[in-house]
Amino acid sequence: MKTKILVLVVLMGMSVVMFAQPGAGNEMRPFHGKKGDVGMERSGGPMNGLNLTDAQKEAFKQSMLAVQKQMQPLRNQLGEAEAHQKTLMTSEKPDWAAINKNIEKIGEIKTEIAKLQAKHHLEMRAQLNDEQRLKFDMFKHQMKDGKGMKGPNGPKGQKGAGREMKHPMN
């Protein structure tokens, strides 16, 4: 009995160590989703298959950092506007004018974010050669189809992105 327990503990320990090791390159690794789904995903970032030069990698890194710095205040404003919308919608006597004005504000912020993302996408794409551009475009297409980073529930950190609105009674 003690031997069986010891063997079980050793096997469990080995499996934990095996899955805790970082993957190199483009190998598959297990993932656990928010809704309890389990599967395999490719390790490495989205630019892994592009065979970027060191100069391109550095340029992308700097560009990503700059865009994130520009988008952070917009994301904060969006979060505040969405929270305010919830407050407006749940008040005793809703003010339709304030609700509509806040909806327009949310739309303007989302439009500004989308413009920044599109500009960044085109700047990154311009730095690639023809072969890299093809792979880059295919990756972006896969993301839109729910096969990339987004999946059906949107990227991490962006609540509501990529989800359909469903009536609470359905």
Secondary structure, DSSP 8 states (H G I E B T S, - for coil): -HHHHHHHHHHHHHHHHHHHS---TT-EEEEE-TTS-EEEEE-S-TTGGG---HHHHHHHHHHHHHHHHHHHHHHHHHHHHHHHHHHHHTSSS--HHHHHHHHHHHHHHHHHHHHHHHHHHHHHHHTS-HHHHHHHHHHHHHHHTTSSSSGGG-STT-TTTT-----TT-
